[in-house]
Amino acid sequence: AAIDTVKWTPEFGKNRISAMTSSRSDWCISRQRTWGVPIPVFYHKETGEALMTEQSINRVRDLVREHGSDCWFEMEVADLLPESMRGEADSWEKGKDTMDVWFDSGSSWSGVVSERGLSLPADLYLEGSDQHRGWFQSSLLTSVASEGVAPYKHVLTHGFVLDEKGMKMSKSIGNTVDPLQVIEGGNNKKKDPAYGADVLRLWVSSVDYTTDVCVGPNIIKQVFESYRRLRNTARYLIGNLFDFDPTVHTVEYDELPDLDKYILGKYTELVAEVSDAFANYQFFRASQALLRFATADLSSFYLDIAKDRLYISAADDARRRSCQTVLHVILEGMAKMMAPILPHMAEDIWLNLPYDVPCKSVFQDGWARADYPPHQAEAWAKILLLRDDVNKAMELARAQKTIGASLDSRVRIHTEDAELVALLRSLMGDSELKAAPEKSNSVDDLRFVLIASQVELAESAEAAFEGCDGTTVAAADGLSGCSVGVSKAAGAKCERCWMYCSSVDSVEALPGICPRCAEVVARK
């Protein structure tokens, strides 16, 4: 019954300990060894009668507390007996049996938890999977016998560390991994670089510890690449907040473009996922979610699109400040969520925030919180699939040297899906770059989402493929159900934003740039 009151992680731990306790025989707690924790019993030299009273035990207990357990072996019987019995010391001798080490460790709930005034049962017992036969079981038996309850609320077990080939580590084989060498590096730093404590911690958090795990130089190198991706993402966010003051420049949620609301909805999902992962000790879920968000949602999508807003817009343009608002929220939240796994990186981020924060340390500002609702998730999921198809067509065009950068392209799209057509039309901006956009907010605009100079909706697949020599993706071959064709963009290239349009050079005082850029430059 006590086993049923405990949460077991992983769940099969409950079956293991149930089987082991139900089949075990009587427990003899004495051991005939010359080392260990002594059993505080005295024997009468003539009769062999055992002396183990509350008074005698309390006397030895007090001495052990003051001098350590070796006092039993080092002190005379007269010093060990209660004061009332010292005159009989010559009639008694010390017992030589020691306590079973499992009884010793199994009573730690009393010696550690109860003795220090901590709450019992303990919140968590953590050890290797072999301890269902050892510490977990001995603790359970002693606590149930003495207190009638299990000594723990939750038991978490982990597997063992193996080398990269899945073999048990052995000094004789030479396949051991020294954690300190991973952190500080070996004598030859080119061969054995210093990865730092955070990389080692990231490896620990990235594996499913409920089974045996593998580690070695190649695995650590792969983890380091993941660490670099997280760090580079954080550096990019910090760098683009250099002139952002949250108390002055923050844009209210209701005023944000749809794209920003969408990514904040995704960020809220991240906070929920990471929080749940930590609450359930599933650290690999937390590290994977952070890495996935940083690479797929940020670097490959949102930040890729955001470059035009951050670099081309005027400093105080709404499209730029709204983007910075999002970056500010995400950066602080990710630092807090990284902190348990990557404390040095998280603190480094916090100390380099380019604005004042109420707490000096990331560990003083509490956990990440987010309650942004999902925003047009289904619509943006369709746009992301279309973006994948467009990128595929651009790669074909790039391979044929039709284009170089993505902004060199004109994209034509056709779909038979009326709902998708309506969505795409709602995201169509002005045909030319203008100082004051008329058809879009210059954020929720396919031109910027697809990173193409021109985007057109075609009436047919044939029309979408017109002028494209093999640089197409058919609806049947893509993910979005759209026919996509990519060709060279029309017009001239703006020297500032690198987009093509026919209105470059239209502002006489500022040759070589488009009207949109001319308006920004004129303000400086």
TIGUVEX-203056 format. One record per residue (C-alpha): x, y, z; residue in one letter. Coordinates in steps of 0.02 Angstrom, whole numbers, plus 50000, padded with zeros to 5 digits. Layout:
BEGIN
XYZa;...
REM end
This chain:
BEGIN
500005000050000a;501435012050039a;502145009049865i;500505014849787d;500635031749874t;502285035749786v;502525043049612k;503805032749517w;504825040149373t;504935030949258p;503315021749294e;504075004449276f;505025007949437g;503435003849533k;503374986449458n;505214983449496r;505134987949680i;503464979149703s;504194962949638a;505784964549741m;504934968449906t;503584955149887s;504864941549857s;506194946249985r;506534935650140s;506864941150320d;508154954750340w;509654951450452c;510384968650486i;512014962950570s;513634960050477r;515234951750539q;516484964350473r;517914974150550t;517304990450474w;515654999450465g;514405007350582v;514404997150745p;512854989550822i;512884997250998p;512664981251098v;513654975151249f;513804956851300y;514054950151477h;515704941051482k;515054926351584e;513254924151533t;513284931351356g;511764941851399e;511524956451280a;511384974151345l;510444985951231m;509324997351331t;508665014651291e;509905021751416q;511405012551341s;510915016851162i;510675035351203n;512405035751284r;513235028551128v;512175039751016r;512785055351106d;514595049751094l;514445045950908v;513665062950879r;515155071150964e;516605059950911h;515995049950761g;515615031450745s;517455026450769d;517275030350954c;516485013150975w;518115005150921f;519295017651003e;518525020751175m;518505009251325e;516935000251381v;516865010851539a;516775026651433d;515425019451321l;514255013151457l;512985024451542p;513685033051696e;512585022151809s;513425006351745m;515255011551736r;515635001851895g;515154985851803e;516264989451652a;517394974551685d;515894962851665s;515444968751490w;516254968451320e;515834977551158k;514924968551019g;515924966550860k;514514965750733d;514224980450617t;512624986350537m;512114981450361d;512544996550255v;510804996050178w;510024997850349f;511225012050382d;510795021550222s;508985015750229g;508725025150391s;509375041450318s;507585047950310w;507675048550500s;509465054250521g;509395067450384v;507595072750353v;506795071050526s;508355075950622e;508515092250525r;506695096950545g;506275094350361l;504585088250303s;504305069550296l;504005060950177p;505415068450076a;504925076549911d;506115066449804l;507325051849812y;508535051349665l;509735037249621e;510195024449489g;509005010849430s;509944997649533d;509335005649694q;507614997449685h;508554982949762r;509554994349877g;509265011549950w;507475014049889f;506964997249961q;507894998450127s;507205015950154s;505455009850118l;505594995250240l;506305005150385t;505075019450364s;503535008450347v;504074998050498a;504395013450604s;503175026550540e;501895016750440g;502195027150282v;503425027850137a;504875039950169p;504685048350000y;503345055949890k;504255053449725h;505635041649670v;506625045649513l;507875033449440t;509155035549302h;510175023949195g;512055022849180f;513315031949072v;514095021948930l;515375026548798d;514905031748621e;514795013648566k;513635008948708g;514984999948806m;515235000848994k;516605013149039m;518215005649107s;519905013149148k;520764997549083s;519904999448914i;520245018148914g;518485023348863n;518075034149013t;517545052448996v;518215064449125d;516925078249158p;518295090249210l;519185087649044q;517565091448952v;517425107649050i;519245113349053e;519955104048904g;521475092748892g;523305096848870n;523045097848682n;521635110648666k;521445107348479k;521095089048511k;520175091248677d;519455108948682p;518735116848838a;516855116448814y;516385123748982g;515155117849113a;513625123549015d;513975111648871v;514135096948990l;512515102149075r;511665103648906l;512185085748866w;511475079749032v;509835088748999s;509705082748819s;509705064048852v;508295052848914d;509065047849079y;507745034449113t;508825022649010t;510715020748993d;511495035448900v;513025037148790c;514355050648793v;516015053648707g;516995066748609p;515885066048455n;514285067348556i;514955081948657i;515465090448494k;513685088948429q;512995095948592v;514195110548576f;513435114748407e;511725115348488s;512445126548623y;513155138148490r;511475139548404r;510645144848565l;512035157048605r;512055164648431n;510175166948436t;510325175848603a;511735186948536r;510665191848387y;509215196548500l;510325206848616i;511155215648470g;509495221248398n;508885228548562l;510325240848578f;509165255948566d;507615248448645f;506945254748811d;505475243948869p;504745258248970t;504695269448816v;504635259048658h;503545244048702t;502085242048582v;500435236148657e;499875218648608y;498295224548519d;499355235748406e;500555222048353l;500505214848176p;499785197448154d;501515189848129l;502085196348298d;500515190148384k;500775173148303y;502565171348366i;502075176948540l;500745163448538g;502105150848493k;503185157948633y;501765155048757t;501695136948700e;503575135848730l;503415142348909v;502035129748945a;503045115448869e;504655119648961v;503755122649126s;502855105949114d;504475097149067a;505395103949219f;503925100149334a;504005081949277n;505915080849279y;505925078249090q;507405089449058f;507695082748882f;505975089448833r;506455106648900a;508115107548809s;507365100848647q;505935113348654a;507115127948682l;508255122548541l;506805119248423r;506045136348457f;507715145248436a;508115136748271t;506445133148185a;505305146848249d;506575160748272l;508145158848166s;507365150048016s;505755159948015f;505385175048123y;507135182448133l;507455178747950d;505935189147905i;506305202348038a;507955207947961k;507075220047843d;506105227747987r;507615229148101l;508915235047975y;507945244847844i;506605253947944s;506885270348032a;507345268448215a;505615273048281d;504555265248144d;503105255448214a;503605239748118r;505335240248199r;504775244448376r;503445230748371s;504775218248320c;505915224148461q;504475222248582t;504345203948534v;506225201248542l;506275209048717h;504915197448782v;505675181848705i;507475185648756l;507075188148940e;505935172948943g;507195161648858m;508565167248977a;507475162249125k;507025145549047m;508855141949003m;509445146049179a;509205128849260p;510145120449117i;511345133949056l;511615145249207p;513175153849138h;512385157848970m;510785163849053a;511725175249172e;512815181449029d;511245186248933i;510505194849084w;512065204949122l;512135210848941n;510345216548921l;510505234048847p;509205241648962y;508875242749148d;508095227649234v;507415226649412p;508535212149464c;510415210449448k;510335191749415s;509215180949306v;508995169749458f;508175183849556q;506815188049430d;505735172549442g;505145160349310w;504585164649134a;502735168649114r;501715170848956a;499855171248923d;499785176848742y;498355167848652p;498645157448495p;498445169248346h;497965163248173q;498975147448203a;498125137748064e;498365151747937a;500205154047979w;500475135347972a;499895135947790k;501025150747755i;502505141247828l;502185126647711l;502075138647565l;503715146647622r;504545129547617d;503955126847438d;504525144347387v;506235141247464n;506355124947368k;505975133947204a;507235147547249m;508575134347276e;508225127747101l;508365145447032a;509955148247129r;510705132147061a;510335138346884q;511055155346929k;509405163646888t;509515172147056i;510835174347190g;510015180847348a;508175177647385s;507785195947354l;508315193747173d;506735183847142s;504965186147082r;503775172847149v;502165167647065r;500935156747160i;499375147347109h;498205136547212t;496485128947184e;496095130647370d;494875145247380a;495175147547567e;497055148347540l;496815160447395v;495845172047511a;497215170847641l;498595174747516l;497625189547446r;497445196647621s;499345196547633l;499685205047467m;500475222047484g;500785235947359d;501495230647192s;502895243447213e;503875248747367l;503125264847434k;503625277247567a;501905275247645a;501185257847611p;499355257647562e;498865239347557k;499825232047704s;500725236247865n;502385230847786s;502465216047905v;501005204647863d;501505205547681d;501985190547574l;503425200347499r;504265201147669f;503675184247733v;504365175247580l;505885186947568i;505575190347384a;505565206947292s;503935203047203q;502525190947240v;501065188047122e;499535176747127l;499305167746962a;497665162046886e;498365145046839s;499855133846866a;500405137446688e;500385156146725a;501385153246884a;502695143546786f;502805156046642e;504585161946613g;505275149046736c;506455136446661d;506375122146783g;506345133546935t;504635127946989t;503775117047119v;502155108847064a;500685107747182a;500835088747186a;502675089647233d;502585102647370g;501935103747547l;500715118147529s;499675112147382g;500235127447283c;501105128547115s;502615139847136v;503725147747003g;505265158247033v;506065169846905s;507195185046905k;506385200246986a;505915214846874a;506565232446895g;508155238946975a;508965233947139k;508875246347282c;510635248947348e;509995250447526r;508665236847552c;509205226047403w;507415224047344m;506985225947159y;505675238047098c;505345249846953s;505345265147065s;507195264847108v;507955281947066d;506225290047074s;506825301747213v;508025313247122e;508955318947277a;509335300947327l;509835290747174p;510035271947182g;508725268647314i;506855265347319c;505545277647384p;505365267647545r;507205269247586c;507255287247525a;505935291847653e;506955284047793v;508595291847738v;507795308947720a;507285308447903r;509065306647965k;
REM end
